[in-house]
Each structure stands twice: as C-alpha cells, then as structure tokens.
Amino acid sequence: MKKLTLNSLLLIYPKLYSSGFTLTESLVSMKILSITLTVMFPAFMTFGMENSNKRIMSGAIALSNNVLDNLRRSRITTVALGNTVTTQTYSGYSYRVNQYVCVDLSNVNATTPTCTTTGNASPSRDILIRIEKGSSPYEQVYQVETVFSSLR
C-alpha cells in the first residue's frame, strides 16, 4: 500500500486546508483597519465640533431674529431705552441676550457700548443685540446692529 503524503491529501481533500483566513491575513487586515481609523478619527472629531458650533450659531441668529421681531411689533417710541439683559433657551442651548436700545449708539465693538438714552423725541432708535453663550465669563456668539425708525 502506498503511503499518503501531504500533496496526495490535498488532492483528495482540497477544501481541508483552504477554508477560512490565516492568522497572517487577519492581522494584516486588522492593521490596515486600525491605520485607516487612526487617520480618519481627527476628521470625525473636527466634523463634530464644527457641527456643534454651527448649531450654536444658528440658534443665536434665530434668537436675535425673535428679539428684533418682538421689538418691531411695538411702537418704537415706547420701547425702553438702555441695556436689557435676559437669559433665554433656544434649541437646547442657553443664551444670554444683551439688548441695547439707544437714541445714539457709539463704540459698538467695545465690551460695553456707549449708549445715549436721552432725547426720547427722536423718531429713531439704534438697537444692538449681542448673543452670548456659556457662563461667566460669557463668550459672544453673534451680534447684530440696526436702526428702527417710525414713519411720520
């Protein structure tokens, strides 16, 4: 009787040694996957941070639009002059709204703008809305400046 060798066994049972992945193939594929994920992870984190910042910014813009719409609904000469600070929540975020209504507004980019509140007879009002996020110290997210006037 003829002795069976490894080559003759492979001819008789070809699937015996060829099914599945070898350890080397598995390790190489895991290494490729880990390198790919390592390169892509910072991009995913950056994308998540940018998405969060854009949601905060769009909430601040929508909140400033709501504040300005509320001011537009009232008579401009009856709106209280000076600085009003409120805290409002919009789309899950808490914002601090600084509303400056002035007869003459100057030095807008300063931390505290110069706001003239005398002269109620003027038919126009300078309005500055600053939206801030966080807790003390607050971080300014959005600022809008406009002039409201009444028609004669």
C-alpha contacts under 8 A as a table, 3 or more apart, distances in Angstrom:
res1	aa1	res2	aa2	distance
4	L	8	S	6.06
4	L	9	L	6.71
5	T	8	S	5.29
5	T	9	L	6.27
6	L	9	L	5.04
6	L	10	L	6.24
7	N	10	L	5.13
7	N	11	L	6.43
8	S	11	L	5.06
8	S	12	I	6.33
9	L	12	I	5.07
9	L	13	Y	5.83
9	L	14	P	7.64
10	L	13	Y	5.12
10	L	14	P	4.79
10	L	15	K	7.85
10	L	16	L	7.32
10	L	17	Y	7.56
11	L	14	P	5.60
13	Y	16	L	5.47
14	P	17	Y	6.82
14	P	18	S	7.00
15	K	18	S	5.13
15	K	19	S	5.99
16	L	19	S	6.79
21	F	25	E	6.13
21	F	26	S	6.54
22	T	25	E	5.29
22	T	26	S	6.37
23	L	26	S	5.14
23	L	27	L	6.18
24	T	27	L	5.14
24	T	28	V	6.14
25	E	28	V	5.21
25	E	29	S	6.19
26	S	29	S	5.25
26	S	30	M	6.17
27	L	30	M	5.08
27	L	31	K	6.11
28	V	31	K	5.07
28	V	32	I	6.26
29	S	32	I	5.13
29	S	33	L	6.18
30	M	33	L	5.04
30	M	34	S	6.11
31	K	34	S	5.11
31	K	35	I	6.20
32	I	35	I	5.22
32	I	36	T	6.20
33	L	36	T	5.15
33	L	37	L	6.18
34	S	37	L	5.17
34	S	38	T	6.01
35	I	38	T	5.05
35	I	39	V	6.27
36	T	39	V	5.29
36	T	40	M	6.21
37	L	40	M	5.03
37	L	41	F	5.78
38	T	41	F	5.49
38	T	42	P	7.75
39	V	42	P	6.88
39	V	43	A	7.80
40	M	43	A	5.29
40	M	44	F	6.42
41	F	44	F	5.14
41	F	45	M	6.32
42	P	45	M	5.05
42	P	46	T	6.11
43	A	46	T	5.12
43	A	47	F	6.09
44	F	47	F	5.07
44	F	48	G	6.21
45	M	48	G	5.11
45	M	49	M	6.29
46	T	49	M	5.18
46	T	50	E	6.13
47	F	50	E	5.21
47	F	51	N	6.08
48	G	51	N	5.11
48	G	52	S	6.23
49	M	52	S	5.11
49	M	53	N	6.21
50	E	53	N	5.08
50	E	54	K	6.10
51	N	54	K	5.16
51	N	55	R	6.28
52	S	55	R	5.16
52	S	56	I	6.33
53	N	56	I	5.09
53	N	57	M	6.15
54	K	57	M	5.00
54	K	58	S	6.03
55	R	58	S	5.21
55	R	59	G	6.09
56	I	59	G	5.17
56	I	60	A	6.24
56	I	93	Y	7.27
56	I	141	V	7.91
57	M	60	A	5.06
57	M	61	I	6.23
57	M	141	V	6.48
57	M	142	Y	7.07
58	S	61	I	5.07
58	S	62	A	6.13
59	G	62	A	5.14
59	G	63	L	6.04
59	G	90	Y	6.18
59	G	91	S	6.59
59	G	93	Y	7.82
60	A	63	L	5.03
60	A	64	S	6.16
60	A	90	Y	7.97
60	A	95	Y	7.48
60	A	131	I	6.10
60	A	141	V	6.93
60	A	142	Y	6.32
61	I	64	S	5.17
61	I	65	N	6.22
61	I	142	Y	6.89
62	A	65	N	5.04
62	A	66	N	6.29
63	L	66	N	5.05
63	L	67	V	6.32
63	L	90	Y	6.95
64	S	67	V	5.05
64	S	68	L	6.14
64	S	129	I	6.68
64	S	130	R	7.95
64	S	131	I	7.19
64	S	144	V	7.65
65	N	68	L	5.12
65	N	69	D	6.00
66	N	69	D	5.06
66	N	70	N	6.20
67	V	70	N	5.18
67	V	71	L	6.36
68	L	71	L	4.99
68	L	72	R	6.14
69	D	72	R	4.99
69	D	73	R	6.38
70	N	73	R	5.31
70	N	74	S	6.96
71	L	74	S	5.52
71	L	75	R	8.00
71	L	76	I	7.55
71	L	79	V	7.54
72	R	75	R	7.41
72	R	76	I	7.48
72	R	148	F	7.95
74	S	78	T	7.28
74	S	79	V	7.12
75	R	78	T	5.47
75	R	79	V	6.77
75	R	150	S	7.96
76	I	79	V	5.47
76	I	123	P	7.60
76	I	124	S	7.33
76	I	125	R	7.17
76	I	148	F	6.98
76	I	149	S	6.86
76	I	150	S	6.58
77	T	120	N	7.05
77	T	121	A	7.85
77	T	123	P	6.85
77	T	124	S	7.92
79	V	101	V	7.77
80	A	101	V	7.14
81	L	100	Y	7.49
81	L	101	V	4.99
81	L	102	C	5.60
81	L	103	V	7.75
81	L	117	T	5.69
82	G	100	Y	5.62
82	G	101	V	5.29
82	G	102	C	6.05
82	G	115	C	6.93
82	G	116	T	7.93
82	G	117	T	6.13
83	N	98	N	6.82
83	N	99	Q	5.56
83	N	100	Y	4.49
83	N	101	V	6.52
84	T	97	V	7.95
84	T	98	N	5.87
84	T	99	Q	5.06
84	T	100	Y	6.49
85	V	96	R	6.98
85	V	97	V	5.60
85	V	98	N	4.65
85	V	99	Q	6.28
86	T	96	R	5.82
86	T	97	V	5.22
86	T	98	N	6.78
87	T	94	S	6.96
87	T	95	Y	5.68
87	T	96	R	4.43
87	T	97	V	6.00
88	Q	94	S	5.81
88	Q	95	Y	5.35
88	Q	96	R	6.34
88	Q	97	V	7.19
89	T	92	G	6.36
89	T	93	Y	5.50
89	T	94	S	4.32
89	T	95	Y	5.97
90	Y	93	Y	5.44
90	Y	94	S	6.46
90	Y	95	Y	7.45
94	S	133	K	6.70
94	S	134	G	7.37
95	Y	131	I	6.49
95	Y	132	E	5.64
95	Y	133	K	4.91
95	Y	134	G	7.15
96	R	131	I	5.85
96	R	132	E	5.02
96	R	133	K	6.19
97	V	129	I	6.96
97	V	130	R	5.88
97	V	131	I	4.85
97	V	132	E	6.43
98	N	128	L	7.94
98	N	129	I	5.73
98	N	130	R	5.01
98	N	131	I	6.44
98	N	132	E	7.94
99	Q	127	I	7.24
99	Q	128	L	5.93
99	Q	129	I	4.74
99	Q	130	R	6.56
100	Y	115	C	7.39
100	Y	126	D	7.90
100	Y	127	I	5.56
100	Y	128	L	5.00
100	Y	129	I	6.39
101	V	115	C	7.69
101	V	117	T	7.95
101	V	125	R	6.37
101	V	126	D	5.88
101	V	127	I	4.69
101	V	128	L	6.70
102	C	105	L	5.79
102	C	115	C	5.43
102	C	116	T	5.54
102	C	117	T	5.31
102	C	125	R	5.57
102	C	126	D	5.13
102	C	127	I	6.38
103	V	115	C	7.40
103	V	116	T	5.58
103	V	117	T	5.60
103	V	118	T	6.79
103	V	119	G	6.77
103	V	120	N	7.30
103	V	122	S	7.02
103	V	124	S	6.85
103	V	125	R	5.06
103	V	126	D	5.93
104	D	115	C	6.13
104	D	116	T	5.09
104	D	117	T	7.40
104	D	125	R	7.31
104	D	126	D	6.15
105	L	108	V	6.97
105	L	113	P	7.21
105	L	114	T	5.96
105	L	115	C	4.85
105	L	116	T	6.34
105	L	126	D	5.91
105	L	127	I	7.76
106	S	113	P	6.39
106	S	114	T	5.22
106	S	115	C	6.57
107	N	110	A	5.76
107	N	113	P	5.24
107	N	114	T	5.71
108	V	112	T	7.83
108	V	113	P	4.97
108	V	114	T	7.19
108	V	128	L	7.95
109	N	113	P	6.86
110	A	113	P	5.39
117	T	120	N	7.62
119	G	122	S	6.16
120	N	123	P	7.91
122	S	125	R	7.66
123	P	149	S	5.54
123	P	150	S	5.57
123	P	151	L	7.94
124	S	147	V	6.73
124	S	148	F	5.42
124	S	149	S	3.94
124	S	150	S	6.42
125	R	147	V	5.62
125	R	148	F	5.19
125	R	149	S	6.26
126	D	145	E	7.49
126	D	146	T	6.08
126	D	147	V	4.53
126	D	148	F	6.49
127	I	145	E	5.69
127	I	146	T	5.30
127	I	147	V	5.84
127	I	148	F	7.32
128	L	143	Q	7.27
128	L	144	V	5.86
128	L	145	E	4.41
128	L	146	T	6.54
129	I	143	Q	5.66
129	I	144	V	5.32
129	I	145	E	6.37
130	R	140	Q	7.02
130	R	141	V	7.76
130	R	142	Y	5.94
130	R	143	Q	4.47
130	R	144	V	6.66
131	I	140	Q	6.01
131	I	141	V	5.69
131	I	142	Y	5.14
131	I	143	Q	6.20
132	E	138	Y	5.81
132	E	139	E	5.29
132	E	140	Q	4.23
132	E	141	V	5.25
132	E	142	Y	7.04
133	K	138	Y	5.74
133	K	139	E	5.36
133	K	140	Q	6.41
133	K	141	V	6.48
134	G	137	P	7.48
134	G	138	Y	5.35
134	G	139	E	6.36
135	S	138	Y	5.30
140	Q	143	Q	7.72
